């Protein structure tokens, strides 16, 4: 644990390239500007075709409206990495010689299964609260678009909040704690405009987002790579979009099931239990993923070695 905190090859990737503070400010500014202007244009287009009442917008329109900034934010990040920091975009993913796709898929599958099991248990404990709401005419188009836009959305957030910001903070502050905690808090607070925050209260919703950011940051820094977080975040958002939704969700959708009465306190407790089980399974079943670099097999060696 001590070696993990003192030196982290994933954070050390920012030692390459150009890393003056103004380059981070300019890259972040480009990402904010790209997201803002695309959101503005998308919102004006949505108002032109659908009016000003968001409650009347079809779920597919809301999905496109909510995810429209992410491809352009991602391009702004790529531009900053390529032309300002002058280091490869891949350095936001891993210090290893190969991207570890197995970790991504196992992480996604594990979280998806845990989410399904938790909802199955809750459906028995709360008879009638889970309503089968499948409408093929709405679900199929939504599914096809979701499988394109949600991976872009979740990956963009992970590149920024679990890679770019932690690596940047590590360049200017000593230790492990600030690169782990600060991005998670910012990630959580940026979700404060989500509709469920207004519906269910700041104190019951923002702790989930900050906690989610802490879990994602922890598995990234402990595994010294981004694949686990990419898989977990993707599975979480796909599940919320396609399998189970609830009133006031940030991802309103024609999901397979709709929760009639959503208990934000219970949801927070269930998420905490899921997170603990997820971490225990990974650490017990795949200890090598979190082992010191010198114990890795040759095919998993880091680029710098």
C-alpha positions as CSV (number, residue, x, y, z in Angstrom):
1,X,0.0,0.0,0.0
2,X,2.8,2.4,0.8
3,X,4.5,1.9,-2.5
4,X,1.2,2.4,-4.3
5,X,0.7,5.8,-2.6
6,X,4.3,7.0,-3.1
7,X,4.6,6.2,-6.8
8,X,2.0,5.4,-9.3
9,X,2.9,4.7,-12.9
10,X,-0.5,5.8,-14.2
11,X,-0.1,9.3,-12.6
12,X,3.6,9.4,-13.7
13,X,2.5,9.3,-17.4
14,X,2.0,13.1,-17.2
15,X,5.8,13.4,-16.7
16,X,6.1,13.0,-20.5
17,X,5.3,15.8,-22.8
18,X,4.7,19.5,-21.9
19,X,3.0,20.0,-18.6
20,X,3.1,23.7,-17.7
21,X,0.1,24.9,-15.7
22,X,-1.2,27.1,-18.5
23,X,-1.5,24.1,-20.8
24,X,-3.9,22.5,-18.4
25,X,-5.9,25.7,-18.1
26,X,-6.1,26.1,-21.9
27,X,-7.1,22.5,-22.5
28,X,-9.8,22.6,-19.8
29,X,-11.0,25.9,-21.3
30,X,-11.3,24.3,-24.7
31,X,-13.3,21.4,-23.3
32,X,-15.7,23.7,-21.5
33,X,-16.1,26.0,-24.5
34,X,-16.7,23.0,-26.8
35,X,-19.3,21.5,-24.4
36,X,-21.0,24.8,-23.8
37,X,-21.4,25.9,-27.5
38,X,-22.6,22.4,-28.6
39,X,-25.1,22.3,-25.7
40,X,-26.3,25.8,-26.7
41,X,-26.8,24.9,-30.3
42,X,-28.4,21.5,-29.5
43,X,-30.8,23.2,-27.0
44,X,-31.8,25.8,-29.5
45,X,-32.5,23.2,-32.1
46,X,-34.5,21.1,-29.6
47,X,-36.6,24.2,-28.7
48,X,-37.2,25.0,-32.4
49,X,-38.6,21.5,-33.1
50,X,-40.0,20.5,-29.7
51,X,-40.9,23.6,-27.8
52,X,-39.7,24.8,-24.4
53,X,-41.4,22.2,-22.2
54,X,-38.7,19.6,-21.5
55,X,-41.3,17.3,-19.9
56,X,-42.9,16.9,-23.3
57,X,-39.6,15.9,-25.0
58,X,-39.4,12.2,-26.2
59,X,-36.7,10.2,-24.3
60,X,-34.6,9.9,-27.5
61,X,-34.5,13.7,-27.9
62,X,-33.5,14.0,-24.3
63,X,-30.8,11.4,-24.7
64,X,-29.3,13.2,-27.8
65,X,-29.6,16.6,-26.1
66,X,-27.8,15.4,-23.0
67,X,-25.0,13.6,-24.7
68,X,-24.4,15.9,-27.7
69,X,-21.5,17.8,-26.0
70,X,-19.4,14.8,-25.3
71,X,-18.0,14.0,-28.7
72,X,-16.8,17.6,-29.1
73,X,-15.5,17.7,-25.5
74,X,-13.5,14.6,-26.3
75,X,-12.1,16.2,-29.5
76,X,-11.1,19.2,-27.5
77,X,-9.3,16.9,-25.0
78,X,-7.6,15.1,-27.9
79,X,-6.5,18.4,-29.4
80,X,-5.1,19.6,-26.0
81,X,-3.2,16.3,-25.5
82,X,-1.8,16.3,-29.1
83,X,-0.9,19.9,-29.6
84,X,-0.5,21.5,-26.2
85,X,0.8,18.7,-24.0
86,X,2.5,16.9,-26.9
87,X,1.9,13.4,-25.5
88,X,-0.1,10.5,-26.9
89,X,-3.8,10.3,-26.0
90,X,-3.1,6.7,-25.0
91,X,-1.3,8.0,-21.9
92,X,-4.8,8.8,-20.5
93,X,-5.6,5.1,-20.6
94,X,-2.6,3.0,-19.5
95,X,1.1,2.8,-18.9
96,X,1.1,-0.8,-20.0
97,X,2.3,-2.1,-23.4
98,X,-1.3,-3.2,-24.2
99,X,-4.7,-2.0,-23.4
100,X,-6.2,-4.6,-21.0
101,X,-9.6,-5.2,-22.6
102,X,-10.2,-8.2,-20.4
103,X,-10.3,-5.9,-17.4
104,X,-12.8,-3.6,-19.1
105,X,-15.2,-6.3,-20.0
106,X,-15.0,-8.2,-16.7
107,X,-15.6,-4.9,-14.8
108,X,-18.6,-4.1,-16.9
109,X,-20.1,-7.5,-16.6
110,X,-19.6,-7.7,-12.8
111,X,-21.3,-4.3,-12.2
112,X,-24.1,-5.2,-14.6
113,X,-24.7,-8.5,-12.8
114,X,-24.6,-6.8,-9.4
115,X,-27.1,-4.1,-10.5
116,X,-29.4,-6.8,-11.9
117,X,-29.2,-8.9,-8.7
118,X,-29.9,-5.9,-6.5
119,X,-33.0,-4.9,-8.5
120,X,-34.2,-8.5,-8.4
121,X,-33.9,-8.6,-4.6
122,X,-35.6,-5.2,-4.3
123,X,-38.5,-6.3,-6.6
124,X,-39.2,-9.2,-4.2
125,X,-39.0,-6.9,-1.2
126,X,-41.2,-4.3,-2.8
127,X,-43.9,-6.2,-4.7
128,X,-45.5,-4.1,-7.5
129,X,-42.9,-1.4,-7.4
130,X,-41.1,-2.6,-10.6
131,X,-43.3,-2.1,-13.6
132,X,-42.6,-3.9,-16.9
133,X,-42.7,-1.0,-19.3
134,X,-41.2,-2.3,-22.5
135,X,-42.5,-0.6,-25.7
136,X,-40.6,-2.0,-28.7
137,X,-41.5,0.9,-30.9
138,X,-39.7,3.3,-28.5
139,X,-37.1,0.9,-27.0
140,X,-35.4,-0.3,-30.2
141,X,-34.5,3.1,-31.6
142,X,-33.4,4.2,-28.1
143,X,-31.3,1.1,-27.7
144,X,-29.5,1.6,-31.0
145,X,-28.7,5.3,-30.2
146,X,-27.7,4.4,-26.6
147,X,-25.2,1.9,-27.7
148,X,-23.4,4.6,-29.7
149,X,-23.7,7.7,-27.5
150,X,-23.4,6.3,-24.0
151,X,-19.9,4.7,-24.5
152,X,-18.7,8.1,-25.8
153,X,-20.3,9.9,-22.8
154,X,-18.9,7.6,-20.2
155,X,-15.4,7.3,-21.8
156,X,-15.1,11.1,-22.1
157,X,-15.9,11.5,-18.4
158,X,-13.4,8.9,-17.5
159,X,-10.6,10.3,-19.7
160,X,-11.2,13.7,-17.9
161,X,-11.9,12.8,-14.3
162,X,-10.0,9.6,-13.8
163,X,-7.0,10.4,-16.1
164,X,-6.4,13.9,-17.3
165,X,-7.3,15.7,-14.0
166,X,-5.6,13.3,-11.6
167,X,-2.5,13.2,-13.7
168,X,-2.4,17.0,-13.9
169,X,-3.0,17.4,-10.2
170,X,-0.2,14.9,-9.5
171,X,2.2,17.1,-11.4
172,X,1.7,20.0,-9.0
173,X,0.9,18.4,-5.7
174,X,2.7,15.6,-3.8
175,X,1.1,12.4,-2.8
176,X,-1.9,10.3,-3.8
177,X,-4.9,11.8,-2.0
178,X,-5.5,15.0,-3.9
179,X,-5.4,13.4,-7.4
180,X,-7.9,10.8,-6.1
181,X,-10.3,13.1,-4.1
182,X,-10.4,16.4,-6.0
183,X,-11.6,14.9,-9.4
184,X,-14.2,12.8,-7.6
185,X,-15.6,15.9,-5.8
186,X,-15.6,17.9,-9.0
187,X,-17.3,15.0,-10.8
188,X,-20.0,14.8,-8.2
189,X,-20.7,18.5,-8.0
190,X,-21.0,18.8,-11.7
191,X,-24.0,16.5,-11.5
192,X,-25.8,18.9,-9.2
193,X,-27.9,20.2,-12.1
194,X,-29.3,16.7,-12.8
195,X,-33.1,16.5,-12.4
196,X,-32.9,13.8,-9.7
197,X,-30.9,16.2,-7.5
198,X,-33.8,18.6,-7.4
199,X,-36.4,15.8,-7.0
200,X,-34.7,13.8,-4.3
201,X,-32.5,16.3,-2.6
202,X,-28.8,17.3,-2.7
203,X,-27.8,15.4,0.4
204,X,-29.1,12.1,-1.0
205,X,-27.9,12.3,-4.6
206,X,-24.6,14.1,-4.6
207,X,-23.0,11.7,-2.1
208,X,-23.7,9.0,-4.7
209,X,-22.0,10.9,-7.5
210,X,-19.0,11.7,-5.3
211,X,-18.8,8.2,-4.0
212,X,-19.1,6.8,-7.5
213,X,-16.2,9.1,-8.5
214,X,-14.1,7.9,-5.6
215,X,-14.7,4.2,-6.5
216,X,-13.8,4.8,-10.1
217,X,-10.7,6.8,-9.1
218,X,-9.7,4.1,-6.6
219,X,-9.8,1.2,-9.0
220,X,-8.0,3.3,-11.6
221,X,-5.1,4.2,-9.3
222,X,-4.9,0.8,-7.7
223,X,-4.8,-1.0,-11.0
224,X,-2.6,1.8,-12.5
225,X,-4.8,1.9,-15.6
226,X,-8.2,3.1,-16.8
227,X,-9.9,0.0,-18.1
228,X,-11.7,-1.0,-14.9
229,X,-13.3,2.4,-14.6
230,X,-14.2,2.5,-18.2
231,X,-16.1,-0.8,-17.9
232,X,-17.8,0.1,-14.6
233,X,-19.0,3.5,-15.7
234,X,-20.3,2.1,-19.1
235,X,-22.2,-0.7,-17.4
236,X,-23.7,1.6,-14.9
237,X,-25.1,4.0,-17.5
238,X,-26.2,1.4,-19.9
239,X,-28.1,-0.4,-17.2
240,X,-29.7,2.9,-16.0
241,X,-30.7,3.7,-19.6
242,X,-31.9,0.3,-20.8
243,X,-32.9,-2.0,-17.9
244,X,-34.3,0.0,-15.0
245,X,-35.3,3.6,-14.8
246,X,-37.2,5.7,-12.2
247,X,-39.1,9.1,-12.1
248,X,-36.7,12.0,-12.3
249,X,-33.8,10.0,-13.6
250,X,-30.9,11.9,-15.3
251,X,-31.4,9.4,-18.1
252,X,-35.2,9.3,-18.9
253,X,-35.7,6.3,-21.1
254,X,-38.1,3.7,-22.3
255,X,-36.3,1.1,-20.2
256,X,-37.5,-2.5,-19.7
257,X,-38.6,-1.7,-16.1
258,X,-39.8,1.5,-14.4
259,X,-39.6,1.9,-10.6
260,X,-42.9,3.4,-9.5
261,X,-41.8,4.8,-6.1
262,X,-38.1,5.6,-5.9
263,X,-36.4,5.6,-2.4
264,X,-33.3,7.7,-2.7
265,X,-32.0,6.7,0.7
266,X,-32.4,3.0,0.0
267,X,-30.8,3.4,-3.4
268,X,-27.8,5.0,-1.8
269,X,-27.4,2.1,0.7
270,X,-27.8,-0.5,-2.1
271,X,-25.2,1.3,-4.2
272,X,-22.8,1.3,-1.3
273,X,-23.3,-2.5,-0.8
274,X,-22.8,-3.1,-4.5
275,X,-19.6,-1.1,-4.5
276,X,-18.2,-3.1,-1.6
277,X,-19.0,-6.4,-3.2
278,X,-17.6,-5.2,-6.6
279,X,-14.3,-4.2,-5.0
280,X,-14.1,-7.4,-2.9
281,X,-14.7,-9.6,-5.9
282,X,-12.1,-7.8,-8.0
283,X,-9.4,-7.9,-5.3
284,X,-10.1,-11.5,-4.3
285,X,-10.6,-12.9,-7.8
286,X,-8.0,-10.9,-9.7
287,X,-5.3,-9.9,-7.2
288,X,-2.7,-9.7,-10.0
289,X,-4.5,-6.6,-11.4
290,X,-3.6,-4.7,-8.3
291,X,-0.1,-6.2,-7.6
292,X,3.2,-4.3,-7.8
293,X,4.6,-3.7,-11.3
294,X,7.6,-5.9,-10.7
295,X,5.3,-9.0,-10.2
296,X,3.6,-8.6,-13.6
297,X,4.2,-11.2,-16.4
298,X,6.3,-10.0,-19.3
299,X,3.3,-9.5,-21.6
300,X,1.8,-7.0,-19.2
301,X,5.0,-5.0,-18.5
302,X,4.7,-1.2,-18.6
303,X,6.0,0.9,-21.4
304,X,8.6,2.6,-19.2
305,X,10.1,-0.7,-18.1
